[in-house]
Amino acid sequence: MTLDIHNVVINCEHPHRLAEFWAQALEMEVLEDHGSFVQLGRSGSPVGLGLQRVPEPRAGKNRVHIDLHGESREAATRRLVALGATIQGEQRPPSLALVWIVLTDPEGNEFCIGGHIA
């Protein structure tokens, strides 16, 4: 049996506040709101984003993170910072023709905007 990714879920302290950030960042809408769990999605996209309240605070580095691409990295970074993201740095592995900007959402969860070096 083949499995498909349905959701990426981010554990957080304030799912509604984080849903506001991610809905604007990814141009998604709230599909379901169960109080402690908010489901975001976009018409035509098979993968959604869930925001789930957990009692413990975030500690350490994310073991899984979201990689984004699309609009220019610079424009996307400016837009996401205006929404509440924080820039953590830029990565350019010498052996790859890739670059990505590492950011955190308003609760400190890491994500990247990447692409090929022009």
C-alpha positions as YAML, in Angstrom:
chain: A
units: angstrom
residues:
- id: 1
  name: MET
  ca: [0.00, 0.00, 0.00]
- id: 2
  name: THR
  ca: [1.38, 3.40, -1.00]
- id: 3
  name: LEU
  ca: [1.23, 6.23, 1.50]
- id: 4
  name: ASP
  ca: [1.05, 9.92, 0.56]
- id: 5
  name: ILE
  ca: [1.87, 12.91, 2.72]
- id: 6
  name: HIS
  ca: [-1.41, 14.52, 3.76]
- id: 7
  name: ASN
  ca: [-0.19, 17.05, 6.34]
- id: 8
  name: VAL
  ca: [2.92, 18.52, 7.81]
- id: 9
  name: VAL
  ca: [2.11, 19.29, 11.45]
- id: 10
  name: ILE
  ca: [3.89, 21.90, 13.55]
- id: 11
  name: ASN
  ca: [3.64, 21.57, 17.31]
- id: 12
  name: CYS
  ca: [3.17, 24.99, 18.86]
- id: 13
  name: GLU
  ca: [1.97, 26.98, 21.85]
- id: 14
  name: HIS
  ca: [-0.59, 29.18, 20.03]
- id: 15
  name: PRO
  ca: [-2.08, 27.42, 16.97]
- id: 16
  name: HIS
  ca: [-4.39, 30.31, 16.04]
- id: 17
  name: ARG
  ca: [-1.62, 32.90, 16.13]
- id: 18
  name: LEU
  ca: [0.69, 30.66, 14.15]
- id: 19
  name: ALA
  ca: [-2.14, 29.87, 11.69]
- id: 20
  name: GLU
  ca: [-2.38, 33.59, 10.90]
- id: 21
  name: PHE
  ca: [1.33, 33.68, 9.99]
- id: 22
  name: TRP
  ca: [1.38, 30.45, 7.95]
- id: 23
  name: ALA
  ca: [-1.93, 31.15, 6.17]
- id: 24
  name: GLN
  ca: [-0.52, 34.45, 4.89]
- id: 25
  name: ALA
  ca: [2.95, 33.04, 4.23]
- id: 26
  name: LEU
  ca: [1.65, 30.13, 2.13]
- id: 27
  name: GLU
  ca: [-1.55, 31.76, 0.85]
- id: 28
  name: MET
  ca: [-3.63, 29.05, 2.50]
- id: 29
  name: GLU
  ca: [-6.94, 29.19, 4.30]
- id: 30
  name: VAL
  ca: [-8.20, 27.67, 7.51]
- id: 31
  name: LEU
  ca: [-10.04, 24.46, 6.57]
- id: 32
  name: GLU
  ca: [-10.76, 23.22, 10.10]
- id: 33
  name: ASP
  ca: [-10.44, 24.73, 13.56]
- id: 34
  name: HIS
  ca: [-10.69, 22.38, 16.50]
- id: 35
  name: GLY
  ca: [-9.34, 24.81, 19.10]
- id: 36
  name: SER
  ca: [-6.09, 23.02, 19.84]
- id: 37
  name: PHE
  ca: [-5.59, 22.00, 16.19]
- id: 38
  name: VAL
  ca: [-5.93, 24.25, 13.14]
- id: 39
  name: GLN
  ca: [-5.83, 22.78, 9.62]
- id: 40
  name: LEU
  ca: [-4.63, 24.97, 6.75]
- id: 41
  name: GLY
  ca: [-4.91, 24.12, 3.08]
- id: 42
  name: ARG
  ca: [-5.20, 25.40, -0.46]
- id: 43
  name: SER
  ca: [-7.53, 24.29, -3.21]
- id: 44
  name: GLY
  ca: [-5.77, 21.85, -5.51]
- id: 45
  name: SER
  ca: [-2.90, 21.13, -3.12]
- id: 46
  name: PRO
  ca: [-2.73, 17.57, -1.78]
- id: 47
  name: VAL
  ca: [-0.67, 18.58, 1.27]
- id: 48
  name: GLY
  ca: [-1.90, 20.73, 4.13]
- id: 49
  name: LEU
  ca: [-0.34, 22.30, 7.19]
- id: 50
  name: GLY
  ca: [-1.56, 21.48, 10.68]
- id: 51
  name: LEU
  ca: [-0.83, 23.56, 13.77]
- id: 52
  name: GLN
  ca: [-1.20, 21.58, 16.97]
- id: 53
  name: ARG
  ca: [-1.07, 22.93, 20.53]
- id: 54
  name: VAL
  ca: [1.28, 21.00, 22.79]
- id: 55
  name: PRO
  ca: [1.99, 21.65, 26.48]
- id: 56
  name: GLU
  ca: [5.78, 21.57, 26.33]
- id: 57
  name: PRO
  ca: [7.86, 24.47, 24.98]
- id: 58
  name: ARG
  ca: [9.94, 24.07, 21.85]
- id: 59
  name: ALA
  ca: [13.47, 22.97, 22.71]
- id: 60
  name: GLY
  ca: [16.48, 22.54, 20.45]
- id: 61
  name: LYS
  ca: [16.70, 22.35, 16.69]
- id: 62
  name: ASN
  ca: [13.79, 21.08, 14.57]
- id: 63
  name: ARG
  ca: [14.26, 17.50, 13.44]
- id: 64
  name: VAL
  ca: [11.99, 18.20, 10.43]
- id: 65
  name: HIS
  ca: [11.55, 21.52, 8.69]
- id: 66
  name: ILE
  ca: [9.69, 22.93, 5.71]
- id: 67
  name: ASP
  ca: [11.60, 23.92, 2.54]
- id: 68
  name: LEU
  ca: [9.88, 26.55, 0.42]
- id: 69
  name: HIS
  ca: [10.55, 27.80, -3.09]
- id: 70
  name: GLY
  ca: [8.73, 29.87, -5.67]
- id: 71
  name: GLU
  ca: [9.12, 33.63, -5.78]
- id: 72
  name: SER
  ca: [12.59, 35.16, -5.51]
- id: 73
  name: ARG
  ca: [14.33, 34.34, -2.23]
- id: 74
  name: GLU
  ca: [14.94, 38.00, -1.48]
- id: 75
  name: ALA
  ca: [11.33, 39.08, -2.10]
- id: 76
  name: ALA
  ca: [9.98, 36.09, -0.20]
- id: 77
  name: THR
  ca: [12.29, 36.77, 2.72]
- id: 78
  name: ARG
  ca: [11.21, 40.42, 2.94]
- id: 79
  name: ARG
  ca: [7.53, 39.41, 2.80]
- id: 80
  name: LEU
  ca: [7.91, 36.71, 5.47]
- id: 81
  name: VAL
  ca: [9.90, 38.97, 7.80]
- id: 82
  name: ALA
  ca: [7.12, 41.57, 7.48]
- id: 83
  name: LEU
  ca: [4.67, 38.82, 8.56]
- id: 84
  name: GLY
  ca: [6.76, 37.98, 11.65]
- id: 85
  name: ALA
  ca: [9.52, 35.58, 10.54]
- id: 86
  name: THR
  ca: [13.12, 36.02, 11.71]
- id: 87
  name: ILE
  ca: [16.17, 35.46, 9.52]
- id: 88
  name: GLN
  ca: [18.65, 32.98, 10.99]
- id: 89
  name: GLY
  ca: [21.20, 32.93, 8.18]
- id: 90
  name: GLU
  ca: [22.07, 31.74, 4.70]
- id: 91
  name: GLN
  ca: [23.55, 28.40, 3.65]
- id: 92
  name: ARG
  ca: [25.62, 27.84, 0.49]
- id: 93
  name: PRO
  ca: [27.18, 24.38, 0.47]
- id: 94
  name: PRO
  ca: [30.36, 24.59, -1.66]
- id: 95
  name: SER
  ca: [29.63, 21.27, -3.38]
- id: 96
  name: LEU
  ca: [26.10, 22.23, -4.51]
- id: 97
  name: ALA
  ca: [24.73, 24.95, -6.76]
- id: 98
  name: LEU
  ca: [22.07, 25.69, -4.16]
- id: 99
  name: VAL
  ca: [21.47, 28.43, -1.64]
- id: 100
  name: TRP
  ca: [18.85, 28.71, 1.04]
- id: 101
  name: ILE
  ca: [17.84, 31.25, 3.65]
- id: 102
  name: VAL
  ca: [17.03, 29.83, 7.07]
- id: 103
  name: LEU
  ca: [14.20, 31.58, 8.93]
- id: 104
  name: THR
  ca: [12.04, 30.93, 11.96]
- id: 105
  name: ASP
  ca: [8.31, 31.46, 12.30]
- id: 106
  name: PRO
  ca: [6.94, 33.56, 15.20]
- id: 107
  name: GLU
  ca: [7.31, 30.60, 17.61]
- id: 108
  name: GLY
  ca: [10.87, 29.77, 16.56]
- id: 109
  name: ASN
  ca: [10.19, 26.84, 14.20]
- id: 110
  name: GLU
  ca: [12.81, 26.73, 11.44]
- id: 111
  name: PHE
  ca: [12.03, 26.72, 7.74]
- id: 112
  name: CYS
  ca: [13.99, 27.52, 4.58]
- id: 113
  name: ILE
  ca: [13.55, 29.33, 1.29]
- id: 114
  name: GLY
  ca: [15.87, 27.77, -1.26]
- id: 115
  name: GLY
  ca: [16.78, 27.51, -4.86]
- id: 116
  name: HIS
  ca: [19.56, 27.17, -7.40]
- id: 117
  name: ILE
  ca: [22.34, 29.73, -7.58]
- id: 118
  name: ALA
  ca: [21.90, 31.86, -10.68]
...
